[in-house]
Amino acid sequence: MDVKHAVKTAKDYVSQVMSDEGIINVGLEEVRYDDEADKWYVTIGFSRPWDRTSAWGIVGPPTERLDRSYKVVSIRDADGQILSLKDRILEAPSTL
């Protein structure tokens, strides 16, 4: 399986499994291949209707934006089988 096939498999899987949650803005965030495990780890980001937040801009009224959720799909390279779907928690950016 090449990287494009792994990404398509992961995006399709997340879209299908979470279809009843009304996810939007589904997109690739990160992809990694593990030679030793013979697995792809594909991080897919998306937004849900309840992930809306409001924030005051520098000038003007609050603006609404959609936060993103992230899932890591692990896929066996040999046969394309989905092995797991896990949350991907982002680390807070470090401050220097």
C-alpha positions in Angstrom: 0.0 0.0 0.0 1.4 3.4 -0.9 0.9 6.6 1.2 -2.0 7.9 -1.0 -3.9 4.7 -0.5 -3.3 4.7 3.2 -4.6 8.3 3.5 -7.7 7.6 1.4 -8.4 4.5 3.5 -8.1 6.4 6.7 -10.2 9.4 5.5 -13.0 7.1 4.2 -13.0 5.1 7.5 -13.3 8.2 9.7 -16.0 9.7 7.5 -18.0 6.4 7.6 -17.6 5.6 11.3 -18.4 9.1 12.4 -21.1 9.9 9.8 -23.9 10.2 12.3 -21.9 13.0 14.1 -22.1 15.4 11.2 -18.3 15.9 10.9 -17.0 18.4 8.4 -13.7 19.7 7.1 -12.2 16.2 7.1 -8.5 16.3 6.2 -5.1 14.8 6.5 -3.0 16.1 9.3 -0.1 13.6 9.6 1.0 10.3 8.2 3.7 7.9 9.5 4.8 4.4 8.4 6.3 2.0 11.0 8.6 -0.4 9.2 8.9 -2.8 12.2 5.2 -3.0 12.8 4.3 -2.9 9.1 1.6 -0.3 9.9 0.5 3.1 8.7 -0.5 5.7 11.3 -2.7 8.3 9.7 -3.9 11.3 11.7 -7.2 12.8 10.3 -8.6 16.1 11.5 -12.2 17.2 11.4 -14.7 19.5 13.0 -18.0 18.7 14.7 -21.1 21.0 15.0 -20.6 21.2 18.8 -16.9 22.2 18.4 -17.8 25.9 17.9 -16.1 28.5 20.0 -16.4 32.3 20.1 -13.5 34.7 20.7 -13.1 38.4 20.6 -11.0 39.6 17.8 -8.5 42.4 18.0 -11.1 44.8 16.5 -14.8 44.1 16.3 -17.3 41.6 17.7 -16.7 38.0 18.6 -16.1 35.6 15.7 -17.1 32.0 15.7 -14.7 29.3 14.7 -14.7 25.5 14.6 -12.2 23.7 16.7 -10.7 20.5 15.3 -10.7 17.0 16.6 -8.0 14.5 15.6 -8.0 10.7 15.3 -5.2 8.3 14.5 -6.1 5.4 12.2 -3.7 2.5 12.2 -3.8 0.4 9.1 -2.0 -2.9 8.4 0.1 -2.4 5.3 -0.1 -6.0 4.1 -3.9 -6.1 3.6 -5.2 -2.6 4.4 -7.1 -3.7 7.4 -8.0 -1.0 9.9 -6.6 -2.0 13.3 -7.6 0.9 15.5 -9.0 4.4 15.8 -7.6 6.5 18.6 -7.8 10.1 19.8 -4.8 12.3 19.0 -4.3 14.8 21.8 -2.2 17.7 20.7 0.6 19.0 22.9 0.5 22.6 24.0 3.1 24.6 22.2 6.2 25.2 24.3 7.1 28.7 25.3 10.7 29.8 25.2 
